[in-house]
Amino acid sequence: MSNPLKLGLAGLGTVGVSVVKRLAQLENELATASGRAMRVTAVTARSRDKDRGVDLSACEWFDDPVSLATSEDVDVYVELMGGDSGAAEESVRAALAAGKHVVTANKALLAKHGNELAKLAEDNGVMLNFEAAVAGGIPIIKTMREGMTSNDISRVYGIMNGTCNYILTRMELEGLSFDECLKDAQRLGYAEADPTFDVEGNDTAHKLALLTSLAFGTEIEADSIFLEGITSLTTDDIRAADELGFRIKLLGVALRTDTGIEQRVHPTMVPKSSAIAQISGVTNAVAVDGDAVGSITMSGPGAGGDATASAVVADLVDVARDFKVYPLGRPVGELKPYVRAKMRAHEGGYYIRLSVNDRPGAFASIAHRMAEQDISLESIVQRRTNGHFTKTDDGGSAKASEKPQAVVLITYETTEKAIRMALKQIEEDGHIAATPQMIRIERL
Amino acid sequence: MSNPLKLGLAGLGTVGVSVVKRLAQLENELATASGRAMRVTAVTARSRDKDRGVDLSACEWFDDPVSLATSEDVDVYVELMGGDSGAAEESVRAALAAGKHVVTANKALLAKHGNELAKLAEDNGVMLNFEAAVAGGIPIIKTMREGMTSNDISRVYGIMNGTCNYILTRMELEGLSFDECLKDAQRLGYAEADPTFDVEGNDTAHKLALLTSLAFGTEIEADSIFLEGITSLTTDDIRAADELGFRIKLLGVALRTDTGIEQRVHPTMVPKSSAIAQISGVTNAVAVDGDAVGSITMSGPGAGGDATASAVVADLVDVARDFKVYPLGRPVGELKPYVRAKMRAHEGGYYIRLSVNDRPGAFASIAHRMAEQDISLESIVQRRTNGHFTKTDDGGSAKASEKPQAVVLITYETTEKAIRMALKQIEEDGHIAATPQMIRIERL
């Protein structure tokens, strides 16, 4: 058996501590499986004195991540600090340049600098593993980078943010508002004090950017991802979706089209019968459509110290096993440039909820605007409301009133351009009392 | 780039032909990803002259698989013939002994001889990859052998036979009998002319045996798997399950218990809300419960030429990438002996359907027999029947008749021993008109 693999660990939060614990607990099993023992030789974290419930007395303490990352006593640098620049970026660059393997859970860093970092790893003949960066404990990176190598992939999509899925599940099951559910999520530790990054879709976008590169062999390009969060969703939308046979999920979707690759993160209507619709609470799921394999779906916990640590340790075992694979599945020089498909060219069905002023001619005008854009309607649900979308259906017999009525339209496949134009004109026509709600439907 | 990896392929059925096609189609991509080109240099199959729609003119033809497997012009032997002995076994042994890597889809061979073959691979420093042997295109072997290395696994279970799941899904959706659905499955090519191997659970058992070894680090032990097929299931059972909030699936389950490992294949009641209950038609799914990661579920096509070929080619890319991993996740010498937990000690809830002669005292007697075995009942559904279990509920007010009544019991957790004893006594008491139906409920 070779010399033990020496690990330098930066970041001792819940994930870091769980990694230390698992490595100690499974020491023999992992050495047997990989043929090489592993040992944490060096650590760094914000506070040196905090009691973390793990014995770090045998590890050298570093105050500076870069010094740790380049220490002679470190073979693999495990970066669990987070952040897309600063210490995380500097130390990962330093480690790779110094010929150290890197294992990281840092999606933000990779979404921003992944192409360069992968190149740096390649040039220095070292591994850069990041299973924990996407969907926590689900081995989706391995599945895409290795298990589906022989597939021409047409789409990858998933629920990759537990906070959002928790909120949407609660809204659906209990009829609570977004704000109420967010507060509960914060209380339970599922959402940050500042939840923007999660609920506006940025976190999902970082993960999607990595999956897109693996799926299509393209350079990582996170900046051009179309982004729409879940904050505008109301219980009316959730209920209307339910009645129409859908659920609403925050999906990240990367899709190959004739004009390039669509990358988008937005609330999405998915058929209740689909595998992805079944994913509730903080669970994550990723589905990949390949030409050979059809559709593969993986689900499991997307966050949590132990689940994420499980992915980090698996990455370490791959290093111990000397599984040399290009970080992005192929050499960076062979990655295709990312060609963005314009969002306006996106094709799909749409859910539209309008708050219509109940005046003669309003519906005719709306229908006319849709028709002008060649948009066909699959269903129209009109309900008398008192501010609320209710299950009571007064049908068309109710007489016109001053109060706006909720009208839900489901369109057949059309383009984003057509929908936006139709909605713009409908707003200008003055028949609606509030900004229209529009949710994309994903074909599954 | 190194010399091309030379592949010798035995078996040119749908999977073999799809492998040849994909390798040709993705030649450059695969070479880029793995750093090594691959080329089929030798083939063998039953008939040399058959037109298979692929160009094999550049390959050497062998009449004998053993000669092909040991040919100097072969680095990797790809065995796609099937069969747990004979040519498949001999050629795989010969290849490994000759220092060739082996990629195979042959679950029967591995279930029977996997321990020895893994040892042979290890002794000769070569790889033995078998992703395609379990759940077709789903990379579950890679997930368990690599992605979940750092988990202490407590259970693995899944739907691993598309034929059975197709039949059960049709029975459920259309209320058809087992025989009708089987005939349709045969007509559509989802079931063999002799379906025994699928519908009696043997095929699932072979796959389960491999997953058990990977999950628990134990020697493969297929012979001691408890086996019960789906042929005795009736539409009554399917309907009763539905009304009680369950679906019936043929599951393979491996579970660690205090007394050893349970390996069992049987029709199983699963809650409708569970991920596994959503798997319909020929789709497969495998779930793994690990201490770090919680539960991971993977679903996708479990069979079909292209899906299976996808797994074979991924295995080949792993060989090209030189991903040396012990075939069973650790050295054969380090595998623990398989200790079988007795099926009689199995603990769980049970669904019992009895055809009760409607005589005074019959129900009291049945309830008494259950109580004697300390079995508590979670629910009792009694229905007037005319041979059929119907949705009409006549309640207890109907007067006693000669016709037997269907009674469905759901028990709280008990043991297999207690249930069998209770059912034996109930049968002996003479109050029932047919052999009781008993279906195990899986906690999910």
Interface residues (C-beta under 8 A of the other chain):
Chain A: S18 R22 L26 E29 L30 T32 A33 S34 E131 G137 I138 P139 K142 T143 E146 G147 M148 T149 S150 N151 D152 G217 S273 A275 Q278 G290 D291 A292 V293 G294 S295 I296 T297 M298 S299 G300 P301 G304 D306 A307 A309 S310 A311 V313 A314 V317 D318 R321 D322 F323 K324 V325 Y326 G329 R330 P331 E334
Chain B: S18 R22 L26 E29 L30 T32 A33 S34 E131 G136 G137 I138 P139 K142 T143 E146 G147 M148 T149 S150 N151 D152 G217 S273 A275 Q278 G290 D291 A292 V293 G294 S295 I296 T297 M298 S299 G300 P301 G304 D306 A307 A309 S310 A311 V313 A314 V317 D318 R321 D322 F323 K324 V325 Y326 G329 R330 P331 E334
